[in-house]
Amino acid sequence: MKPSVYWTEDCPRPPDLPVSPLPETVDVAIIGGGYTGLNAALALRKAGASVAILEKESIGWGASSRNGGMALTGLKESMPVIFRRYGAEMGRAFWQWSLDAVDYVERLTTEEGIDCNFVRSGHLLLAFKPQHFAHFVEEVRWFRKQLGYTDLWVVGKAELHCEIGSTAYHGGLVDPRSAGLHPARYVFGLAQAAARQGVLLVERTALMDIRRIRTGFLVNTNCGTLSASEVLIATNGYTTNVIRPLRQGIFPVGSYIITTEPLPVSLQQELSPRGRMCFDSKHFLNYFRLTPDGRMLFGGRHNLSPSLDLIDSARKMQARMVEVFPQLAGVPISHTWNGNLGIALDLMPHAGRVNGVHYAYAYAGHGVSIASFLGKEMGEVLAGKRTSTLFAQINHPRYAFVPYDRFYLPLVSGWFRLLDFFT
């Protein structure tokens, strides 16, 4: 078992990906070289702006190459809650936006020739308890009534074997419009497309400070200073205190993943007959899927901390995987790794401007499609091609205590364990 990211071992960073020294000046400086920043950069270049992406590590190093590769419909917060909070009109707009986001990733990968194994395999939400399945039945009715969305259906426990080779769950909810992809192939394909368009990719460059000047901003880094007319922060779960109000609106949560060695084709068919993107209904949820080369990828968390021991976490994750799939007992684990989610207290993505600096973040584990589409929209905002985005039109809760997550996350973890036990 290697403590390394399977995706980037299967698809390493392209050796010919062009990187640039820190330029003296650009129209837009983007902080963060993942899905958000790269999609924003592509939109800006199409509008003729000069763009530099500043990445503290290497391009795609963060969650964009570490996630489960699931492009899901919907947002982290449930649609009924979104309807109650923002009203039916805004709720319908958010739902349609989430569908458009998945469509955008499919269209972009086709247009740019990014071979990232994009497949509309759909997703399967699994009921951890019988009462969760009863909620699924009501949810299908709600979606049909409120959204006119008829692509959801439930699968009872007796028929669940057609979807998953496990008896650990009490039924499922299927949405065929979700998709799976290879996240490292996708992010490196985006980087190559951005470089072709003239985006400057600046690696190993950490943001130290941003100062307002008459012509825009001075972006101070460990590699020197850059002058930019506009700045976009696109760091999600790796957002720092450089702009304190941004950090007060988001906190990082660790997500942990293991993969098995490649499985026999017959076992793959038994475990996941339809190749769905799967996740369950717990608060401490598990998510899993088959990789393009036939491994079982199994992820989740038993603690919200982003700094758990990888080997200990992998053992616990493997034990849970075998509870779900007893067929995998004794199958070797090939890789274990982690990455940070970025979550806002209201479980919504957010975008806007703070201290003159633009930002987009807080995808809460749905970043493959949401970060991509919101990045594109923020690029268009910066280019003057659109006035705003939906996620800039809602209240963004910020609190002084949020950056001190190491103190309160253990309490939240304990609360989630209680919820999973009692509800």
C-alpha positions as CSV (number, residue, x, y, z in Angstrom):
1,M,0.0,0.0,0.0
2,K,1.5,3.3,-1.1
3,P,0.7,6.6,0.6
4,S,0.3,8.3,-2.7
5,V,-2.4,9.5,-5.1
6,Y,-3.4,6.8,-7.5
7,W,-4.8,9.2,-10.1
8,T,-1.5,11.1,-10.5
9,E,0.5,7.9,-10.5
10,D,-1.7,6.6,-13.3
11,C,-1.5,10.0,-15.1
12,P,1.5,12.0,-14.0
13,R,1.9,15.7,-14.6
14,P,2.8,16.1,-18.3
15,P,6.6,16.6,-18.5
16,D,6.1,19.1,-21.4
17,L,3.6,21.2,-19.5
18,P,5.1,24.7,-20.0
19,V,5.7,26.7,-16.8
20,S,6.6,30.4,-16.6
21,P,8.6,32.6,-14.2
22,L,6.6,35.1,-12.3
23,P,5.7,37.9,-14.8
24,E,5.9,41.6,-13.8
25,T,2.4,42.4,-14.8
26,V,-0.8,40.8,-16.1
27,D,-4.4,41.8,-16.5
28,V,-5.6,39.0,-14.1
29,A,-3.7,37.0,-11.5
30,I,-5.4,33.8,-10.4
31,I,-4.3,32.2,-7.1
32,G,-4.8,28.4,-7.4
33,G,-4.1,26.0,-10.2
34,G,-7.1,23.7,-10.0
35,Y,-10.4,23.4,-11.7
36,T,-11.6,26.9,-10.7
37,G,-8.5,28.8,-11.7
38,L,-7.9,26.9,-15.0
39,N,-11.5,27.3,-16.2
40,A,-11.5,31.0,-15.2
41,A,-8.2,31.4,-17.1
42,L,-9.6,29.8,-20.3
43,A,-12.6,32.2,-20.2
44,L,-10.4,35.2,-19.7
45,R,-8.0,34.3,-22.5
46,K,-11.0,33.9,-24.9
47,A,-11.8,37.5,-24.0
48,G,-8.2,38.6,-24.7
49,A,-7.0,39.2,-21.2
50,S,-3.4,38.3,-20.1
51,V,-3.5,35.8,-17.3
52,A,-1.1,34.2,-14.8
53,I,-2.0,31.3,-12.6
54,L,0.0,31.2,-9.4
55,E,0.1,27.8,-7.7
56,K,1.8,27.2,-4.4
57,E,2.7,23.6,-5.3
58,S,2.4,22.2,-8.9
59,I,-0.6,22.7,-11.2
60,G,-3.4,20.4,-10.1
61,W,-1.7,19.4,-6.9
62,G,-4.7,19.9,-4.6
63,A,-8.2,18.4,-4.6
64,S,-8.5,18.7,-8.4
65,S,-6.2,15.6,-8.8
66,R,-7.2,13.9,-5.5
67,N,-11.0,13.7,-5.6
68,G,-13.2,10.7,-6.5
69,G,-13.8,11.8,-10.1
70,M,-17.6,12.3,-9.7
71,A,-19.4,15.0,-11.6
72,L,-22.7,15.0,-9.8
73,T,-26.0,16.8,-10.3
74,G,-27.2,19.0,-7.5
75,L,-25.3,20.8,-4.7
76,K,-24.2,19.7,-1.3
77,E,-27.2,21.3,0.4
78,S,-30.5,19.6,-0.4
79,M,-32.8,21.1,-2.9
80,P,-35.8,21.3,-0.5
81,V,-33.7,23.2,1.9
82,I,-32.5,25.5,-0.9
83,F,-36.1,26.1,-1.9
84,R,-37.1,27.0,1.7
85,R,-34.1,29.3,2.1
86,Y,-34.0,31.1,-1.2
87,G,-37.5,30.6,-2.7
88,A,-38.7,28.5,-5.5
89,E,-37.5,30.7,-8.4
90,M,-34.0,30.8,-7.1
91,G,-34.1,27.1,-6.1
92,R,-35.0,26.1,-9.7
93,A,-32.2,28.3,-11.0
94,F,-29.7,26.6,-8.7
95,W,-30.9,23.1,-9.8
96,Q,-30.7,24.0,-13.5
97,W,-27.2,25.5,-12.9
98,S,-26.0,22.2,-11.4
99,L,-27.2,20.3,-14.5
100,D,-25.6,22.9,-16.8
101,A,-22.3,22.4,-14.9
102,V,-22.1,18.7,-15.7
103,D,-23.0,19.5,-19.3
104,Y,-20.3,22.1,-19.4
105,V,-17.6,19.6,-18.3
106,E,-18.7,17.2,-21.0
107,R,-18.7,19.9,-23.7
108,L,-15.4,21.3,-22.6
109,T,-13.6,18.0,-22.6
110,T,-14.9,17.3,-26.0
111,E,-14.0,20.7,-27.5
112,E,-10.5,20.7,-26.0
113,G,-9.8,17.1,-26.7
114,I,-9.3,16.1,-23.1
115,D,-9.2,12.4,-22.8
116,C,-10.3,12.0,-19.2
117,N,-12.7,8.9,-19.4
118,F,-15.8,11.1,-19.0
119,V,-18.8,8.7,-18.9
120,R,-22.4,9.5,-18.1
121,S,-22.7,6.6,-15.7
122,G,-25.1,8.2,-13.3
123,H,-25.0,8.2,-9.6
124,L,-26.5,5.9,-6.9
125,L,-27.3,7.3,-3.5
126,L,-27.6,4.5,-1.0
127,A,-29.9,4.3,2.0
128,F,-27.8,3.6,5.2
129,K,-31.1,3.0,7.2
130,P,-34.6,2.0,6.2
131,Q,-36.0,5.5,7.1
132,H,-33.5,7.0,4.7
133,F,-35.0,5.0,1.8
134,A,-38.5,6.3,2.8
135,H,-37.0,9.8,2.4
136,F,-35.8,8.9,-1.1
137,V,-39.3,8.0,-2.1
138,E,-40.6,11.4,-1.0
139,E,-37.6,13.1,-2.7
140,V,-38.5,11.6,-6.0
141,R,-42.1,13.0,-5.6
142,W,-40.7,16.4,-4.6
143,F,-38.4,16.6,-7.6
144,R,-41.2,15.8,-10.0
145,K,-43.6,18.3,-8.5
146,Q,-41.3,21.2,-7.8
147,L,-38.7,20.8,-10.6
148,G,-40.5,18.7,-13.2
149,Y,-37.4,16.4,-13.0
150,T,-38.3,12.9,-14.0
151,D,-34.8,11.4,-14.3
152,L,-34.8,10.3,-10.6
153,W,-36.0,6.8,-9.5
154,V,-35.7,4.6,-6.5
155,V,-34.5,1.1,-6.3
156,G,-35.9,-1.1,-3.5
157,K,-33.7,-3.4,-1.4
158,A,-34.9,-6.4,-3.2
159,E,-33.9,-5.0,-6.6
160,L,-30.7,-3.3,-5.4
161,H,-28.5,-6.2,-6.6
162,C,-29.1,-4.8,-10.2
163,E,-27.1,-1.7,-9.1
164,I,-24.6,-2.9,-6.5
165,G,-23.2,-6.2,-5.3
166,S,-23.9,-5.4,-1.6
167,T,-26.6,-6.2,1.0
168,A,-25.4,-3.4,3.3
169,Y,-28.0,-0.9,2.2
170,H,-31.8,-0.5,2.3
171,G,-32.4,0.8,-1.2
172,G,-31.1,3.5,-3.5
173,L,-31.8,6.6,-5.5
174,V,-30.5,6.8,-9.1
175,D,-29.8,9.9,-11.2
176,P,-28.5,8.9,-14.6
177,R,-27.3,12.5,-15.5
178,S,-24.2,12.4,-13.2
179,A,-20.9,11.4,-14.7
180,G,-17.5,9.9,-13.8
181,L,-14.1,11.0,-15.0
182,H,-10.4,10.6,-14.3
183,P,-9.6,13.8,-12.3
184,A,-5.9,14.0,-13.0
185,R,-6.4,13.5,-16.7
186,Y,-9.0,16.3,-16.6
187,V,-7.0,18.8,-14.6
188,F,-3.8,18.2,-16.7
189,G,-5.8,18.4,-19.9
190,L,-7.2,21.8,-18.7
191,A,-3.7,23.0,-17.9
192,Q,-2.5,22.0,-21.4
193,A,-5.5,23.8,-23.0
194,A,-4.8,26.9,-20.9
195,A,-1.1,26.9,-21.9
196,R,-2.1,26.6,-25.6
197,Q,-4.2,29.7,-25.1
198,G,-1.4,31.6,-23.6
199,V,-2.1,31.4,-19.9
200,L,1.1,31.7,-17.8
201,L,1.4,28.7,-15.4
202,V,3.6,29.8,-12.5
203,E,4.4,26.9,-10.0
204,R,6.0,26.8,-6.6
205,T,4.8,30.3,-6.0
206,A,3.0,31.0,-2.6
207,L,0.8,34.0,-2.0
208,M,2.1,36.2,0.8
209,D,0.1,39.4,0.6
210,I,-2.1,41.4,-1.7
211,R,-2.1,45.2,-1.6
212,R,-4.3,47.7,-3.4
213,I,-2.6,50.2,-5.7
214,R,-4.0,52.8,-8.0
215,T,-3.9,50.5,-11.1
216,G,-5.1,47.4,-9.3
217,F,-3.1,45.1,-7.0
218,L,0.4,44.2,-6.0
219,V,0.5,40.4,-5.5
220,N,3.5,39.6,-3.2
221,T,4.8,36.0,-3.4
222,N,7.8,34.0,-2.2
223,C,9.1,34.4,-5.7
224,G,8.6,38.2,-6.1
225,T,5.9,40.7,-6.8
226,L,3.4,40.8,-9.6
227,S,1.2,43.7,-10.6
228,A,-2.4,42.8,-11.7
229,S,-5.5,44.8,-12.6
230,E,-7.7,42.1,-11.0
231,V,-7.1,39.1,-8.7
232,L,-9.2,35.9,-8.4
233,I,-8.7,33.6,-5.4
234,A,-9.4,30.0,-6.4
235,T,-8.0,28.0,-3.5
236,N,-11.1,26.3,-2.0
237,G,-10.1,23.9,0.8
238,Y,-6.6,25.3,0.8
239,T,-7.6,29.0,1.4
240,T,-5.3,30.8,3.9
241,N,-5.6,33.9,6.1
242,V,-4.0,36.2,3.5
243,I,-7.5,37.8,3.1
244,R,-9.1,37.2,6.5
245,P,-12.8,37.6,5.4
246,L,-12.3,34.9,2.8
247,R,-10.9,32.4,5.4
248,Q,-13.8,33.4,7.8
249,G,-16.2,32.0,5.2
250,I,-14.8,28.6,4.6
251,F,-13.1,25.7,6.5
252,P,-11.2,22.7,5.3
253,V,-12.4,19.1,5.8
254,G,-10.3,16.1,5.1
255,S,-11.4,13.4,2.7
256,Y,-9.6,10.1,2.6
257,I,-9.4,7.5,-0.3
258,I,-8.1,4.0,-0.8
259,T,-7.9,2.0,-4.0
260,T,-7.6,-1.8,-4.5
261,E,-5.4,-3.5,-6.9
262,P,-7.2,-4.0,-10.3
263,L,-10.1,-6.5,-9.9
264,P,-11.1,-9.3,-12.2
265,V,-13.8,-8.2,-14.7
266,S,-16.3,-10.7,-13.3
267,L,-15.9,-9.2,-9.8
268,Q,-16.2,-5.6,-11.2
269,Q,-19.5,-6.6,-12.8
270,E,-20.7,-8.1,-9.5
271,L,-19.8,-5.1,-7.4
272,S,-21.0,-2.4,-9.7
273,P,-23.0,-3.8,-12.7
274,R,-23.8,-0.3,-14.1
275,G,-20.6,1.5,-13.1
276,R,-22.4,4.2,-11.1
277,M,-20.8,6.9,-8.9
278,C,-22.0,5.7,-5.5
279,F,-22.3,7.3,-2.1
280,D,-24.4,6.7,1.0
281,S,-26.8,8.7,3.1
282,K,-24.7,9.0,6.3
283,H,-23.3,12.3,7.6
284,F,-19.9,10.6,7.7
285,L,-20.7,9.3,4.2
286,N,-18.7,6.9,2.1
287,Y,-18.3,7.2,-1.7
288,F,-17.1,4.6,-4.1
289,R,-16.7,3.7,-7.7
290,L,-14.7,1.6,-10.1
291,T,-11.8,3.3,-11.7
292,P,-11.3,3.1,-15.5
293,D,-8.7,0.3,-15.0
294,G,-11.0,-1.7,-12.7
295,R,-10.0,-0.9,-9.2
296,M,-12.4,-0.2,-6.4
297,L,-12.0,3.4,-5.2
298,F,-13.5,3.8,-1.7
299,G,-13.5,7.1,0.1
300,G,-14.9,9.1,2.9
301,R,-14.0,10.0,6.5
302,H,-14.4,9.0,10.1
303,N,-13.2,12.4,11.3
304,L,-13.3,15.9,9.8
305,S,-9.7,16.6,10.3
306,P,-7.5,17.1,7.2
307,S,-4.4,15.8,8.9
308,L,-5.2,12.2,10.0
309,D,-2.5,9.5,9.7
310,L,-2.9,8.0,6.2
311,I,-2.1,4.4,7.1
312,D,-4.4,4.3,10.1
313,S,-7.1,6.0,8.0
314,A,-6.6,3.5,5.2
315,R,-7.0,0.5,7.6
316,K,-10.3,2.0,8.9
317,M,-11.5,2.7,5.4
318,Q,-10.6,-0.8,4.3
319,A,-12.6,-2.2,7.2
320,R,-15.6,-0.2,6.1
321,M,-15.2,-1.2,2.5
322,V,-15.3,-4.9,3.4
323,E,-18.4,-4.2,5.5
324,V,-20.0,-3.0,2.3
325,F,-18.3,-5.5,0.0
326,P,-17.4,-8.7,1.8
327,Q,-16.1,-9.9,-1.6
328,L,-13.1,-7.6,-1.2
329,A,-11.8,-9.2,2.0
330,G,-8.2,-9.9,1.5
331,V,-7.9,-7.9,-1.7
332,P,-4.7,-5.8,-1.5
333,I,-5.0,-2.0,-1.1
334,S,-2.7,-0.3,-3.7
335,H,-2.9,3.4,-2.7
336,T,-4.1,5.7,0.1
337,W,-4.2,9.5,0.1
338,N,-6.2,12.5,1.3
339,G,-7.2,16.0,0.2
340,N,-9.1,19.0,1.5
341,L,-12.7,19.9,0.8
342,G,-13.8,23.5,1.2
343,I,-17.1,23.9,3.1
344,A,-19.1,27.0,4.0
345,L,-21.4,26.9,7.0
346,D,-24.5,27.0,4.8
347,L,-23.2,24.1,2.6
348,M,-23.4,26.4,-0.5
349,P,-20.8,27.4,-3.0
350,H,-19.9,31.1,-2.9
351,A,-18.4,33.7,-5.2
352,G,-18.0,37.4,-5.1
353,R,-15.6,40.1,-4.2
354,V,-13.9,40.9,-0.9
355,N,-11.6,43.9,-0.4
356,G,-11.7,44.3,-4.2
357,V,-10.5,40.7,-4.8
358,H,-12.7,38.2,-6.5
359,Y,-13.2,34.7,-5.2
360,A,-15.0,31.4,-5.9
361,Y,-15.0,28.4,-3.5
362,A,-16.8,26.1,-1.0
363,Y,-17.8,23.3,-3.3
364,A,-18.2,20.8,-0.3
365,G,-17.2,17.7,-2.3
366,H,-19.0,18.6,-5.5
367,G,-16.2,20.4,-7.1
368,V,-15.6,18.5,-10.3
369,S,-18.5,20.2,-12.1
370,I,-19.3,23.1,-9.8
371,A,-15.7,24.4,-9.6
372,S,-15.4,24.1,-13.4
373,F,-18.5,25.9,-14.3
374,L,-18.2,28.6,-11.5
375,G,-14.6,29.1,-12.6
376,K,-15.8,29.7,-16.1
377,E,-18.4,32.2,-15.0
378,M,-16.0,34.1,-12.7
379,G,-13.6,34.4,-15.7
380,E,-16.5,35.9,-17.7
381,V,-17.3,38.3,-14.8
382,L,-13.7,39.4,-14.7
383,A,-13.7,39.8,-18.5
384,G,-16.8,41.9,-18.4
385,K,-18.8,39.3,-20.3
386,R,-21.3,38.8,-17.5
387,T,-22.4,40.9,-14.5
388,S,-22.6,38.3,-11.9
389,T,-23.2,34.6,-11.0
390,L,-25.9,33.0,-8.9
391,F,-23.6,32.3,-6.1
392,A,-22.6,36.0,-5.7
393,Q,-26.3,36.8,-5.2
394,I,-26.8,34.9,-1.9
395,N,-25.7,35.8,1.6
396,H,-22.3,34.4,2.5
397,P,-22.0,33.6,6.3
398,R,-18.6,34.6,7.8
399,Y,-17.6,34.3,11.4
400,A,-14.4,35.2,13.3
401,F,-14.2,31.7,14.8
402,V,-14.2,29.8,11.4
403,P,-10.4,29.9,10.9
404,Y,-9.9,28.1,14.2
405,D,-11.3,24.8,12.8
406,R,-8.8,22.7,14.7
407,F,-10.7,23.5,17.9
408,Y,-14.3,23.0,16.8
409,L,-14.0,20.3,14.1
410,P,-13.6,17.5,16.8
411,L,-16.8,18.7,18.4
412,V,-18.6,18.6,15.0
413,S,-17.2,15.2,14.3
414,G,-18.7,13.9,17.5
415,W,-22.0,15.4,16.7
416,F,-22.1,13.8,13.3
417,R,-21.3,10.4,14.9
418,L,-24.3,10.9,17.1
419,L,-26.5,11.8,14.2
420,D,-25.4,8.7,12.2
421,F,-26.2,6.5,15.2
422,F,-29.6,8.0,16.1
423,T,-31.1,9.2,12.8
